[in-house]
Amino acid sequence: MEPVAYGLKFAGEFTGASFLRADLTSQLQTKGINATAYAARLPGRHLAVIILNKDAEQDVEVSLDFGTGRTGAVETKTLHAPALDSREAHITRSPETGRPSATANTP
């Protein structure tokens, strides 16, 4: 598959979701990172955040605070490609799951 197809797989994870009003993108761009972020509540009431790092020079490190009283796990998936204009890519899942106030690295 080409990277666009993988991007569509990521977007598919928002199927049936309601987007949340959160200005995550400007917080990343204020730090000089070319990235876009979206947050949504999935049909099962779970929260999802997708961060698209379009910055060829640096990885993105984020700290997500889901508030107090949340239970569950944080799962991280990363889309890897040799370059931003690559015709090949793959998705990896982090072997570790974190807690809802975990820090995640997003290359």
C-alpha positions in Angstrom: 0.0 0.0 0.0 1.0 3.6 -0.6 1.2 6.1 2.3 -2.1 7.7 1.4 -3.8 4.3 2.0 -2.2 4.1 5.4 -3.4 7.6 6.2 -6.9 6.5 5.3 -6.5 3.6 7.7 -5.6 6.0 10.4 -8.6 8.2 9.5 -10.8 5.2 9.6 -10.2 4.9 13.3 -12.4 7.9 13.7 -15.4 6.2 12.1 -18.5 7.2 14.1 -16.5 9.5 16.3 -17.4 13.0 17.5 -14.6 15.5 17.2 -13.7 17.4 20.3 -13.1 21.1 20.4 -9.4 21.2 21.3 -6.7 23.4 19.8 -4.0 20.8 19.8 -2.5 21.8 16.5 -1.5 25.4 17.4 0.2 24.1 20.6 2.5 21.9 18.4 3.0 24.6 15.8 3.9 27.2 18.4 6.8 25.0 19.3 8.0 25.2 15.7 6.7 21.7 14.7 4.9 21.1 11.5 2.2 18.8 12.8 -1.6 18.6 13.0 -3.5 16.9 15.8 -7.1 15.8 16.2 -9.0 14.5 19.2 -12.4 12.7 19.1 -14.7 10.7 21.3 -15.3 7.2 19.8 -18.7 5.5 19.8 -17.6 3.4 22.8 -16.9 6.6 24.7 -13.1 6.1 24.4 -11.0 9.1 23.4 -8.7 9.0 20.4 -5.9 11.4 19.4 -4.1 11.4 16.1 -1.0 13.5 15.5 0.2 13.9 12.0 3.9 14.9 12.1 4.8 16.4 8.7 8.1 17.7 10.0 11.0 16.0 8.3 13.5 17.4 10.8 12.2 16.4 14.2 10.1 13.9 16.0 7.1 15.1 18.2 7.0 14.4 21.9 3.7 15.0 23.5 2.2 14.6 26.9 -1.5 13.8 26.8 -3.6 14.5 29.9 -7.0 12.8 29.8 -8.1 14.2 33.1 -8.6 12.6 36.5 -10.7 9.5 37.1 -10.0 8.0 33.6 -9.2 4.3 33.4 -8.0 2.3 30.5 -4.9 2.1 28.3 -3.1 4.3 25.9 -2.1 2.5 22.7 0.4 4.1 20.3 0.5 3.4 16.5 3.1 5.0 14.3 3.2 5.4 10.5 6.7 5.1 9.3 8.1 6.0 5.8 11.6 6.7 4.5 10.6 10.2 3.4 7.5 12.5 3.4 6.9 11.7 -0.3 7.6 8.0 -0.1 5.6 5.4 -2.0 6.1 2.9 0.8 5.2 3.0 4.4 4.2 0.8 7.3 2.3 1.0 10.7 3.8 -0.2 13.9 2.1 -0.5 17.3 4.0 0.3 20.4 4.8 -2.9 22.3 3.9 -1.1 25.5 0.6 0.3 26.6 0.5 3.2 29.0 -2.0 4.6 31.4 -4.3 7.5 30.4 -1.9 10.2 31.5 1.1 8.6 29.8 3.6 10.4 27.7 3.8 9.3 24.1 6.6 9.9 21.5 5.3 10.3 17.9 7.9 10.2 15.2 
